[in-house]
Amino acid sequence: MRILNEETKNAVLEYNIEYQKKHGVSPSFRNIMNALKLGSLATVQRYVKQLEQEGQLSRTSIGNIAPIPQLHSGETTLVPLIGQIACGEPCFEIENIEESFELPRSVFGNGELFMLRAFGDSMIDAGINKDDLLVIRKQESANDGDIVVALVNGNNTLKRLYRRNGKIVLHPENKTLEDIIVDSCKIQGVLVSCIKRY
């Protein structure tokens, strides 16, 4: 059984507090590993578990560090990041959740929310770039002009939705790309917000 370093344990605790104060969300294990130059995610997990046993922090039902209640005001919701906006239908099972974020309802609204990581350049003219975090409200309907997650022929895509002449037009916000025109598609959610990463 490895003995945990007390200084490192305190550094993990302090980093968690400062990160939550600055960002309003809990750090991921990878954030902690990189910031404190720890050897592996397993090492981070050991320190987090020890801090949890000591009552210094708590974890969510899916194993992430829980937000510190006194650092948050107003109603919040825990929103899972379930991967990229990519091929295949998003899966909401726990094992596919990369991490989760505590988001204020006053900013992101009500409803069931999930997050996807953007990639590609099809929506750059709407200000959506690779690695941005997209907050999506899960719903099966949308208005014209909404940016939606749509399932077309088994593939997910993020596009602006229009209905024209009995067809569905999925419009990329990139002047070099053409519209996708289909008879129908399955809407999986509507974009609520885009969180930029620099």
C-alpha positions as a Markdown table, in Angstrom:
| # | Residue | x | y | z |
|---|---|---|---|---|
| 1 | Met | 0.0 | 0.0 | 0.0 |
| 2 | Arg | 1.5 | 3.3 | -1.1 |
| 3 | Ile | 1.7 | 6.1 | 1.5 |
| 4 | Leu | 0.2 | 9.3 | 0.1 |
| 5 | Asn | 2.3 | 12.4 | 0.3 |
| 6 | Glu | 0.7 | 14.9 | 2.7 |
| 7 | Glu | 1.9 | 18.0 | 0.7 |
| 8 | Thr | 0.6 | 16.6 | -2.5 |
| 9 | Lys | -2.8 | 15.7 | -0.9 |
| 10 | Asn | -3.1 | 19.3 | 0.4 |
| 11 | Ala | -2.1 | 20.6 | -3.1 |
| 12 | Val | -4.9 | 18.6 | -4.7 |
| 13 | Leu | -7.4 | 20.0 | -2.2 |
| 14 | Glu | -6.2 | 23.5 | -2.7 |
| 15 | Tyr | -6.2 | 23.2 | -6.4 |
| 16 | Asn | -9.8 | 21.9 | -6.4 |
| 17 | Ile | -11.0 | 24.9 | -4.3 |
| 18 | Glu | -9.2 | 27.5 | -6.4 |
| 19 | Tyr | -10.3 | 25.9 | -9.7 |
| 20 | Gln | -13.9 | 25.9 | -8.6 |
| 21 | Lys | -13.7 | 29.6 | -7.5 |
| 22 | Lys | -12.2 | 30.6 | -10.8 |
| 23 | His | -14.2 | 28.4 | -13.2 |
| 24 | Gly | -17.4 | 27.7 | -11.3 |
| 25 | Val | -17.0 | 23.9 | -12.0 |
| 26 | Ser | -15.0 | 21.1 | -10.5 |
| 27 | Pro | -11.6 | 20.2 | -12.1 |
| 28 | Ser | -11.4 | 16.9 | -14.0 |
| 29 | Phe | -8.8 | 14.4 | -12.8 |
| 30 | Arg | -6.8 | 15.2 | -15.9 |
| 31 | Asn | -6.8 | 18.9 | -14.9 |
| 32 | Ile | -5.4 | 18.0 | -11.5 |
| 33 | Met | -2.8 | 15.6 | -13.0 |
| 34 | Asn | -1.5 | 18.2 | -15.5 |
| 35 | Ala | -1.5 | 21.1 | -13.0 |
| 36 | Leu | 0.3 | 19.3 | -10.2 |
| 37 | Lys | 2.4 | 17.2 | -12.6 |
| 38 | Leu | 1.3 | 13.9 | -11.1 |
| 39 | Gly | 2.2 | 10.7 | -12.8 |
| 40 | Ser | -1.2 | 9.3 | -13.8 |
| 41 | Leu | -4.9 | 9.6 | -13.4 |
| 42 | Ala | -4.8 | 6.7 | -11.0 |
| 43 | Thr | -2.6 | 8.7 | -8.7 |
| 44 | Val | -5.0 | 11.6 | -8.8 |
| 45 | Gln | -7.8 | 9.1 | -8.0 |
| 46 | Arg | -6.0 | 7.8 | -4.9 |
| 47 | Tyr | -5.6 | 11.4 | -3.5 |
| 48 | Val | -9.2 | 12.3 | -4.3 |
| 49 | Lys | -10.5 | 9.1 | -2.6 |
| 50 | Gln | -8.3 | 9.9 | 0.5 |
| 51 | Leu | -9.6 | 13.4 | 0.6 |
| 52 | Glu | -13.2 | 12.1 | 0.3 |
| 53 | Gln | -12.6 | 9.6 | 3.2 |
| 54 | Glu | -11.4 | 12.5 | 5.3 |
| 55 | Gly | -14.4 | 14.5 | 4.5 |
| 56 | Gln | -12.4 | 17.2 | 2.7 |
| 57 | Leu | -14.4 | 16.8 | -0.6 |
| 58 | Ser | -17.1 | 14.6 | -2.0 |
| 59 | Arg | -17.8 | 13.0 | -5.3 |
| 60 | Thr | -20.8 | 12.7 | -7.5 |
| 61 | Ser | -22.6 | 9.4 | -8.3 |
| 62 | Ile | -20.4 | 9.1 | -11.5 |
| 63 | Gly | -17.1 | 9.6 | -9.6 |
| 64 | Asn | -16.3 | 13.2 | -10.4 |
| 65 | Ile | -15.4 | 15.7 | -7.7 |
| 66 | Ala | -18.6 | 17.4 | -6.6 |
| 67 | Pro | -18.9 | 21.2 | -6.5 |
| 68 | Ile | -18.4 | 22.8 | -3.1 |
| 69 | Pro | -21.8 | 24.1 | -2.1 |
| 70 | Gln | -20.6 | 27.3 | -0.4 |
| 71 | Leu | -18.9 | 28.3 | -3.7 |
| 72 | His | -22.1 | 28.3 | -5.6 |
| 73 | Ser | -25.2 | 30.4 | -5.4 |
| 74 | Gly | -28.5 | 29.9 | -7.1 |
| 75 | Glu | -29.9 | 26.8 | -8.6 |
| 76 | Thr | -27.5 | 24.6 | -10.6 |
| 77 | Thr | -27.7 | 21.4 | -12.6 |
| 78 | Leu | -25.1 | 18.7 | -13.2 |
| 79 | Val | -24.5 | 18.4 | -17.0 |
| 80 | Pro | -22.6 | 15.5 | -18.5 |
| 81 | Leu | -20.1 | 15.8 | -21.2 |
| 82 | Ile | -20.8 | 12.8 | -23.4 |
| 83 | Gly | -18.1 | 13.1 | -26.1 |
| 84 | Gln | -17.8 | 14.7 | -29.5 |
| 85 | Ile | -20.5 | 15.7 | -32.0 |
| 86 | Ala | -19.6 | 12.8 | -34.2 |
| 87 | Cys | -20.9 | 9.7 | -36.0 |
| 88 | Gly | -23.5 | 7.7 | -34.1 |
| 89 | Glu | -26.2 | 8.6 | -31.7 |
| 90 | Pro | -25.2 | 10.1 | -28.4 |
| 91 | Cys | -25.3 | 7.6 | -25.6 |
| 92 | Phe | -26.4 | 8.8 | -22.2 |
| 93 | Glu | -25.1 | 5.7 | -20.3 |
| 94 | Ile | -22.8 | 6.5 | -17.4 |
| 95 | Glu | -19.8 | 4.7 | -18.9 |
| 96 | Asn | -19.8 | 7.1 | -21.8 |
| 97 | Ile | -19.7 | 10.3 | -19.7 |
| 98 | Glu | -16.3 | 11.9 | -19.8 |
| 99 | Glu | -16.9 | 14.3 | -17.0 |
| 100 | Ser | -19.7 | 16.5 | -15.8 |
| 101 | Phe | -20.1 | 20.2 | -15.1 |
| 102 | Glu | -22.2 | 22.1 | -12.6 |
| 103 | Leu | -23.9 | 24.9 | -14.6 |
| 104 | Pro | -26.2 | 27.6 | -13.3 |
| 105 | Arg | -29.8 | 27.4 | -14.3 |
| 106 | Ser | -30.0 | 31.2 | -14.5 |
| 107 | Val | -27.5 | 31.2 | -17.4 |
| 108 | Phe | -28.2 | 27.9 | -19.2 |
| 109 | Gly | -32.0 | 27.5 | -18.6 |
| 110 | Asn | -34.1 | 24.6 | -17.7 |
| 111 | Gly | -34.7 | 21.2 | -19.3 |
| 112 | Glu | -32.4 | 18.2 | -19.6 |
| 113 | Leu | -29.0 | 19.3 | -20.7 |
| 114 | Phe | -25.9 | 17.5 | -22.0 |
| 115 | Met | -22.7 | 18.7 | -23.5 |
| 116 | Leu | -20.7 | 17.8 | -26.6 |
| 117 | Arg | -17.2 | 18.7 | -27.7 |
| 118 | Ala | -17.2 | 20.4 | -31.1 |
| 119 | Phe | -14.9 | 19.4 | -33.9 |
| 120 | Gly | -14.6 | 20.3 | -37.6 |
| 121 | Asp | -15.2 | 23.7 | -39.2 |
| 122 | Ser | -18.8 | 23.5 | -40.4 |
| 123 | Met | -20.1 | 26.1 | -37.9 |
| 124 | Ile | -17.1 | 28.5 | -37.7 |
| 125 | Asp | -19.2 | 31.5 | -39.0 |
| 126 | Ala | -21.5 | 31.0 | -36.0 |
| 127 | Gly | -18.4 | 31.2 | -33.7 |
| 128 | Ile | -18.2 | 27.5 | -33.0 |
| 129 | Asn | -14.7 | 26.1 | -33.2 |
| 130 | Lys | -12.9 | 22.8 | -32.6 |
| 131 | Asp | -12.9 | 21.8 | -28.9 |
| 132 | Asp | -15.6 | 24.3 | -27.8 |
| 133 | Leu | -18.0 | 22.8 | -25.3 |
| 134 | Leu | -21.6 | 22.9 | -26.6 |
| 135 | Val | -24.4 | 22.9 | -24.1 |
| 136 | Ile | -27.4 | 21.2 | -25.6 |
| 137 | Arg | -31.0 | 21.0 | -24.4 |
| 138 | Lys | -32.3 | 17.5 | -25.1 |
| 139 | Gln | -35.5 | 17.8 | -27.2 |
| 140 | Glu | -37.1 | 16.3 | -30.3 |
| 141 | Ser | -38.4 | 19.5 | -31.9 |
| 142 | Ala | -36.9 | 22.8 | -32.9 |
| 143 | Asn | -37.8 | 26.1 | -34.6 |
| 144 | Asp | -36.5 | 27.4 | -37.9 |
| 145 | Gly | -33.1 | 29.0 | -37.3 |
| 146 | Asp | -32.2 | 27.0 | -34.3 |
| 147 | Ile | -28.8 | 25.2 | -34.2 |
| 148 | Val | -29.6 | 21.6 | -33.6 |
| 149 | Val | -28.0 | 18.2 | -33.1 |
| 150 | Ala | -29.6 | 16.2 | -35.9 |
| 151 | Leu | -29.3 | 12.5 | -36.7 |
| 152 | Val | -29.1 | 11.9 | -40.4 |
| 153 | Asn | -28.4 | 8.4 | -41.9 |
| 154 | Gly | -26.9 | 7.2 | -38.6 |
| 155 | Asn | -24.6 | 10.2 | -38.3 |
| 156 | Asn | -24.8 | 13.2 | -35.9 |
| 157 | Thr | -24.3 | 16.7 | -37.2 |
| 158 | Leu | -24.6 | 20.2 | -35.7 |
| 159 | Lys | -26.3 | 22.5 | -38.1 |
| 160 | Arg | -28.8 | 25.3 | -38.3 |
| 161 | Leu | -32.3 | 24.0 | -39.1 |
| 162 | Tyr | -34.7 | 25.3 | -41.7 |
| 163 | Arg | -37.9 | 23.9 | -43.3 |
| 164 | Arg | -38.3 | 24.7 | -47.0 |
| 165 | Asn | -40.7 | 23.2 | -49.6 |
| 166 | Gly | -41.5 | 20.2 | -47.5 |
| 167 | Lys | -37.8 | 19.4 | -46.9 |
| 168 | Ile | -35.4 | 19.7 | -44.0 |
| 169 | Val | -32.4 | 22.0 | -44.7 |
| 170 | Leu | -29.4 | 21.6 | -42.4 |
| 171 | His | -27.4 | 24.7 | -43.0 |
| 172 | Pro | -23.6 | 24.8 | -42.2 |
| 173 | Glu | -22.4 | 28.2 | -40.9 |
| 174 | Asn | -19.4 | 28.0 | -43.3 |
| 175 | Lys | -19.5 | 29.7 | -46.7 |
| 176 | Thr | -17.4 | 26.9 | -48.3 |
| 177 | Leu | -19.9 | 24.1 | -47.4 |
| 178 | Glu | -23.2 | 23.2 | -48.9 |
| 179 | Asp | -26.6 | 22.7 | -47.2 |
| 180 | Ile | -27.6 | 19.2 | -46.3 |
| 181 | Ile | -31.2 | 18.7 | -47.7 |
| 182 | Val | -33.2 | 15.7 | -46.4 |
| 183 | Asp | -36.8 | 14.5 | -46.3 |
| 184 | Ser | -36.6 | 14.1 | -42.5 |
| 185 | Cys | -34.1 | 13.8 | -39.6 |
| 186 | Lys | -34.2 | 13.1 | -35.9 |
| 187 | Ile | -33.6 | 16.1 | -33.8 |
| 188 | Gln | -31.8 | 15.2 | -30.6 |
| 189 | Gly | -31.3 | 18.6 | -29.1 |
| 190 | Val | -31.0 | 22.4 | -29.5 |
| 191 | Leu | -27.9 | 24.4 | -28.8 |
| 192 | Val | -28.2 | 26.5 | -25.7 |
| 193 | Ser | -24.7 | 27.8 | -25.4 |
| 194 | Cys | -21.1 | 27.5 | -26.6 |
| 195 | Ile | -18.4 | 27.5 | -24.0 |
| 196 | Lys | -15.1 | 28.7 | -25.5 |
| 197 | Arg | -11.8 | 27.1 | -24.6 |
| 198 | Tyr | -8.6 | 29.1 | -25.1 |
